[in-house]
Amino acid sequence: MFTCRTWERAKAKLQHYRRRRPEESPLYRIVYHGRDELPRVWEDRFQLTYGVLRDEVLETFDEYLNCGLLQHGAARVYCDTCKHSLLVAFSCKKRGLCPSCNAKRAVKFGEHLYDTVLEKVPHRHCGFTLPKRLRVFFRYDRDLNTILFRAAAEAVRTVLGSDGNTPAVVLTLQTAGEALNFNPHLHGLLADGTFDAAGNFAPFTAIDTERMAEHFRDHVLAVLVTRGLITDGVPAQILSQEHSGFGAWVGDSFTEEDRTRFVARYIQRGPLSLEKLSITDHIVAYSTSDGVTHEFDALEFLALLSCQIPKAYESLTRYYGWYSCRARGERAKRDPAPGDATEHEPNATSSVSWTACMKRIFEINPLECPRCKATMRIIAFLTDEPEILKIADALQIPRAQAPPKIPQGPELKFFDDLPQDECA
């Protein structure tokens, strides 16, 4: 069975649901003490590197500071058997920062992909990467990410489509390298074959990743030249190098349900891992799998995180070929599922709930009573802070405390040219 070591370690610590305490994490400590200072120093320290501080960055920081804290809203859960009661805090549901919300979003995405999008055929994990010298354009203008999606989709269609058959791929944008350096690249799930108009599946006999990389490279360079972002001589310089920095990668074929679900979650994963983050005195340290620890001061770390926060309503996932929204909609109209009330209404599936997410991640039932193991039920949603704190005190739930301050230290030299993975 395919497993994930990080989730296995987390599951081993849990016998039943326990309320998380975000205020005790190093990330919360950094955001709590740096959020108000960051806008004051941004123009002098970070604007040249990261551009103007976006409103959605500060909004995401603010929402994260409320996420998981009872006084900002909670659901009351009650056991009818033993009269035990719990409070479950509301979450921020923001993208790009909160590890908890990112994990739940990845699970929901994986379930949606497996249950409603992917055909029950073999798939492959794929990826597309950019050279370092071009990444800066995408940092200043996130609208340029559309270029990457279109270039990758065109490369898949040109190289893998044949005789009128259609490939099927789901692509997601990731902007973080392993060290949280800005590294825009695409991950995807590629069906290991093509579909004809009747839905018959023809497996690939071979996949030419070099040709895919070339098509991806040529498309990106051509658009950047057309938009005036690079001169005509830059493509020639890049092509003259032994390794251009452009890449296309396709993994081995797999059919296992567990692995398909895991890869679907993986390509939608959040940029930050709390297991890699620590604070020692005034130093924020972020470690990578190669054993290297990168050090920042708190504001530098927040500036680095600002690159990973998407714009409001920015699409980070796109569907192409047989999996495109248009193709799926046309198939649903032509071949409605049994029992549909009308031929022109596609099947609607309910969103994966918080309970289902917890079951998927930790294999525990969060509504199982920790005392008698009976199923608990949600009896109220609370938003009034005094009322919530009164109930929390009665249930002997400790109140959240402000995290300790991070000592001031000398500014660390920020490295924008650190060695970066081509695809992390």
C-alpha positions in Angstrom: 0.0 0.0 0.0 1.2 3.5 -0.8 1.7 5.6 2.3 3.0 9.1 3.2 5.5 9.2 6.1 4.5 12.6 7.3 0.9 11.6 7.8 1.9 8.2 9.3 3.9 10.1 12.0 0.9 12.3 12.7 -1.5 9.4 12.8 0.7 7.6 15.3 0.2 10.4 17.8 -3.6 10.4 17.6 -6.1 8.0 19.2 -9.0 10.5 18.9 -9.5 14.0 17.7 -7.7 16.7 19.7 -8.1 20.4 19.2 -5.1 21.9 17.5 -3.3 24.9 19.1 -2.0 27.1 16.2 -0.9 29.8 18.7 1.8 27.4 19.9 3.4 26.9 16.5 6.5 28.8 15.3 4.6 30.1 12.2 1.9 31.7 14.3 4.6 33.3 16.5 6.2 34.8 13.3 3.0 36.1 11.8 1.7 37.4 15.1 4.7 39.6 15.9 5.6 40.5 12.3 2.3 41.3 10.6 2.0 44.9 11.7 5.7 45.7 11.2 5.9 44.2 7.7 4.0 47.0 5.9 6.1 49.7 7.7 9.4 48.3 6.4 8.2 46.7 3.1 9.1 49.6 0.8 12.6 50.0 2.2 13.5 46.4 2.6 11.5 44.2 0.3 9.8 46.1 -2.5 12.8 46.0 -4.8 12.8 42.2 -4.6 9.1 41.3 -4.3 7.3 44.3 -5.7 4.4 46.1 -4.0 2.9 44.5 -0.9 -0.4 43.0 -2.1 -3.6 43.5 0.0 -4.4 39.8 -0.2 -1.1 39.0 1.6 -2.0 41.1 4.7 -5.6 39.7 4.6 -4.3 36.2 4.5 -2.0 36.9 7.5 -5.0 38.4 9.4 -7.3 35.5 8.7 -4.5 33.0 9.7 -4.2 34.7 13.1 -7.9 33.9 13.7 -7.7 30.4 12.3 -8.2 27.6 14.9 -8.8 30.0 17.8 -12.0 29.4 19.7 -12.8 33.0 20.5 -13.1 33.8 16.7 -15.9 31.2 16.2 -16.5 27.6 17.0 -18.9 24.7 16.6 -20.2 22.9 19.8 -20.1 19.1 19.6 -22.2 17.1 22.0 -22.4 13.4 22.9 -25.9 12.2 23.8 -24.6 9.1 25.4 -22.2 10.4 28.1 -23.0 14.1 27.9 -19.4 15.0 26.9 -19.0 18.3 25.0 -16.3 19.7 22.8 -15.6 23.0 21.0 -14.2 22.9 17.4 -12.8 26.2 16.2 -13.5 27.6 12.8 -10.7 27.7 10.1 -9.6 30.5 7.8 -9.8 28.5 4.6 -7.1 30.8 3.0 -4.7 29.5 0.4 -0.9 29.6 0.5 -0.2 30.0 4.2 -2.2 28.0 6.8 -0.8 24.5 6.9 -4.1 23.1 8.4 -6.3 24.6 5.8 -3.9 23.7 3.0 -4.0 20.1 4.1 -7.8 20.0 4.2 -8.0 21.7 0.8 -5.6 19.1 -0.7 -7.7 16.2 0.7 -10.9 17.8 -0.8 -9.2 18.3 -4.1 -7.9 14.7 -4.1 -11.3 13.3 -3.4 -13.0 15.5 -6.0 -10.4 14.5 -8.6 -10.6 10.8 -7.9 -14.4 10.6 -7.6 -15.6 13.0 -10.3 -12.8 13.8 -12.8 -10.3 11.0 -13.3 -11.1 8.0 -15.4 -10.3 4.6 -13.9 -7.2 4.2 -16.0 -3.5 4.2 -15.3 -2.0 7.7 -14.6 1.4 9.3 -14.3 2.7 12.2 -12.2 4.2 14.9 -14.4 5.9 18.2 -14.0 7.2 21.3 -15.9 9.9 23.6 -14.8 11.4 27.1 -15.6 15.0 28.4 -15.6 15.9 30.7 -12.8 16.5 33.7 -15.0 12.8 33.8 -16.1 11.2 33.2 -12.7 11.4 36.9 -11.7 8.8 37.9 -14.2 6.2 35.5 -12.7 7.0 36.8 -9.2 6.0 40.4 -10.1 3.0 39.5 -12.2 1.0 36.4 -11.3 -1.2 36.7 -14.3 1.7 35.4 -16.4 1.2 32.0 -14.8 -1.4 31.4 -17.6 1.6 31.2 -20.0 2.9 28.1 -18.1 -0.5 26.4 -18.2 -1.0 26.9 -21.9 2.5 26.0 -22.8 2.4 22.7 -20.8 -1.1 21.8 -22.2 0.0 22.5 -25.7 3.2 20.4 -25.2 1.1 17.5 -24.0 -1.4 17.8 -26.8 1.2 18.1 -29.5 3.5 15.3 -28.3 1.0 12.8 -27.0 -2.2 13.4 -29.0 -2.4 11.4 -32.2 -4.9 10.3 -34.9 -7.6 12.5 -33.4 -7.2 10.9 -29.9 -7.2 13.3 -26.9 -4.8 13.2 -23.9 -6.1 14.0 -20.5 -4.2 16.0 -17.9 -4.9 18.0 -14.7 -2.2 20.7 -14.0 -1.6 22.6 -10.8 0.7 25.6 -10.1 3.2 25.5 -7.3 5.3 28.6 -6.6 7.6 27.3 -3.8 10.8 25.4 -4.0 11.8 23.1 -1.2 13.5 26.0 0.7 10.5 28.2 0.1 12.4 30.0 -2.6 10.2 31.4 -5.4 10.1 28.6 -8.0 7.0 28.6 -10.2 6.4 25.2 -11.8 3.6 22.9 -12.7 2.6 19.5 -11.2 0.0 17.3 -12.9 -1.8 14.0 -13.2 -1.6 12.7 -16.8 -3.7 9.8 -18.0 -1.3 7.1 -19.3 -3.0 7.1 -22.7 -5.4 8.9 -25.0 -9.2 8.7 -25.5 -11.1 8.6 -28.8 -14.4 10.3 -29.3 -16.2 7.2 -28.1 -14.2 7.1 -24.8 -12.0 4.1 -25.8 -8.6 4.3 -24.0 -5.3 3.7 -25.9 -2.3 3.4 -23.6 1.0 5.2 -24.5 3.7 3.0 -25.9 6.3 5.7 -25.1 6.5 9.3 -23.9 9.1 11.6 -25.4 9.8 14.0 -22.5 12.5 15.8 -24.4 10.1 16.8 -27.1 7.6 17.9 -24.4 10.2 20.1 -22.8 11.2 21.6 -26.1 7.6 22.5 -27.0 7.1 23.9 -23.5 10.3 26.0 -23.7 9.5 27.3 -27.2 6.0 28.4 -26.3 7.1 30.2 -23.1 10.0 32.0 -24.7 7.8 33.0 -27.7 5.2 34.6 -25.5 7.7 36.4 -23.3 9.3 37.9 -26.4 5.9 38.9 -27.8 5.0 40.7 -24.6 8.3 42.5 -24.5 9.5 41.0 -21.3 12.7 39.6 -22.8 14.6 40.6 -25.9 15.1 38.5 -29.0 18.6 37.5 -27.9 17.5 35.9 -24.7 16.0 32.7 -26.3 19.2 32.2 -28.3 21.3 32.5 -25.1 19.1 30.0 -23.3 19.2 27.6 -26.2 23.0 27.8 -26.4 23.3 26.4 -22.9 23.8 22.7 -22.2 21.0 22.8 -19.7 18.4 25.4 -20.5 16.5 25.1 -17.2 13.3 24.1 -18.9 12.2 20.7 -18.1 9.4 18.2 -18.5 9.2 15.1 -16.3 6.8 12.2 -16.4 6.8 9.5 -13.7 6.0 5.8 -13.8 2.5 4.6 -14.5 0.3 3.6 -11.5 -3.2 2.3 -11.0 -3.5 1.8 -7.3 -6.3 3.8 -5.7 -4.3 4.9 -2.7 -1.4 6.2 -4.8 -3.8 8.0 -7.2 -5.5 9.7 -4.3 -2.1 10.6 -2.7 -0.6 12.1 -5.9 -3.9 14.1 -6.4 -3.4 15.5 -2.9 0.3 16.0 -3.4 0.0 18.2 -6.5 -2.3 20.5 -4.5 -0.2 20.6 -1.3 0.6 23.8 0.5 4.1 25.4 0.3 5.0 25.3 4.0 5.8 22.4 6.3 5.7 23.1 10.1 8.1 20.2 10.7 10.8 22.1 8.8 10.3 25.4 10.7 11.9 26.4 14.0 12.9 29.6 15.9 16.1 29.9 17.9 16.5 33.3 19.5 16.0 35.8 16.7 16.7 33.3 13.9 14.0 31.7 11.9 15.3 28.4 10.4 13.8 26.4 7.6 15.4 23.0 6.9 15.3 21.0 3.7 15.5 17.3 2.9 19.2 17.6 1.9 20.1 18.5 5.4 20.6 22.3 4.7 19.1 24.8 7.1 18.3 28.2 5.7 18.2 31.2 8.1 16.1 34.4 8.1 14.9 37.1 10.4 11.2 37.0 11.0 10.3 39.8 8.5 12.4 38.2 5.7 10.5 35.0 6.3 7.2 36.7 6.0 8.3 38.4 2.8 9.3 35.1 1.4 5.9 33.6 2.3 4.2 36.5 0.5 5.3 35.1 -2.8 3.3 31.9 -2.1 0.0 33.6 -1.5 -2.2 33.6 -4.6 -4.4 36.5 -5.7 -8.1 36.4 -4.8 -9.9 34.1 -7.3 -6.7 33.1 -9.0 -7.0 29.7 -10.6 -4.2 27.4 -9.5 -5.7 24.2 -11.1 -6.7 23.7 -14.8 -8.0 20.8 -16.7 -7.1 20.0 -20.3 -8.0 17.5 -23.0 -10.4 14.7 -22.0 -10.5 16.1 -18.5 -11.3 19.7 -19.5 -14.5 21.2 -18.0 -16.0 21.5 -21.4 -15.3 17.9 -22.4 -16.7 16.6 -19.1 -19.8 18.8 -19.4 -20.5 17.6 -22.9 -20.1 13.9 -21.9 -22.5 14.5 -18.9 -25.1 15.9 -21.2 -24.7 13.1 -23.8 -24.5 10.3 -21.3 -26.3 11.3 -18.1 -25.8 9.2 -15.0 -28.7 6.7 -14.2 -31.4 8.3 -12.2 -30.8 11.9 -13.2 -33.9 14.0 -13.2 -32.9 15.6 -16.5 -30.4 14.7 -19.2 -28.9 18.2 -19.1 -28.1 18.4 -15.4 -24.8 16.8 -14.4 -24.6 14.8 -11.3 -24.0 17.0 -8.2 -21.8 15.6 -5.4 -21.6 17.1 -1.9 -18.4 18.7 -0.8 -16.1 16.6 1.4 -16.8 17.6 5.0 -14.4 18.4 7.7 -15.2 15.0 9.3 -14.3 13.2 6.0 -11.1 15.2 5.7 -10.0 14.2 9.2 -10.8 10.5 8.4 -8.8 10.7 5.2 -5.7 12.3 6.8 -5.5 10.7 10.2 -7.9 7.7 9.9 -9.8 8.8 13.0 -13.4 10.0 13.3 -13.4 13.5 14.8 -17.0 13.1 15.9 -16.2 9.9 17.9 -16.6 10.7 21.6 -13.2 10.3 23.3 -14.9 9.0 26.4 -17.5 6.5 25.3 -16.7 6.1 21.6 -20.3 7.0 20.6 -21.0 9.3 17.7 -21.2 13.0 18.7 -23.3 15.6 16.9 -22.9 19.3 16.2 -25.6 21.2 18.2 -24.6 24.9 17.7 -22.4 27.3 15.8 -21.0 30.0 18.1 -19.7 33.4 17.0 -20.1 35.6 20.1 -16.7 35.8 21.7 -17.9 36.3 25.4 -20.3 33.3 25.1 -17.6 31.1 23.5 -15.1 32.0 26.3 -17.7 31.3 29.0 -18.4 27.9 27.5 -14.7 27.2 27.1 -14.0 28.1 30.7 -16.9 25.8 31.8 -15.3 22.9 29.8 -11.9 23.8 31.3 -10.4 24.6 27.9 -7.4 26.9 28.4 -7.6 30.2 26.7 -5.2 31.0 23.9 -2.2 33.1 25.0 -0.1 35.5 22.9 3.1 33.8 21.8 6.4 35.1 23.2 8.1 37.8 21.2 10.9 37.1 18.8 14.1 38.9 20.0 15.5 41.6 17.7 18.8 40.7 16.0 21.0 41.9 13.2 19.5 41.7 9.7 20.5 38.6 7.9 21.5 38.9 4.3 18.7 37.5 2.2 19.8 35.2 -0.5 17.7 35.5 -3.7 20.2 33.3 -5.6 20.2 30.3 -3.3 20.5 26.9 -5.2 17.0 26.0 -6.2 15.5 22.7 -7.1 14.1 22.6 -10.6 10.9 21.0 -9.2 10.3 20.7 -5.5 
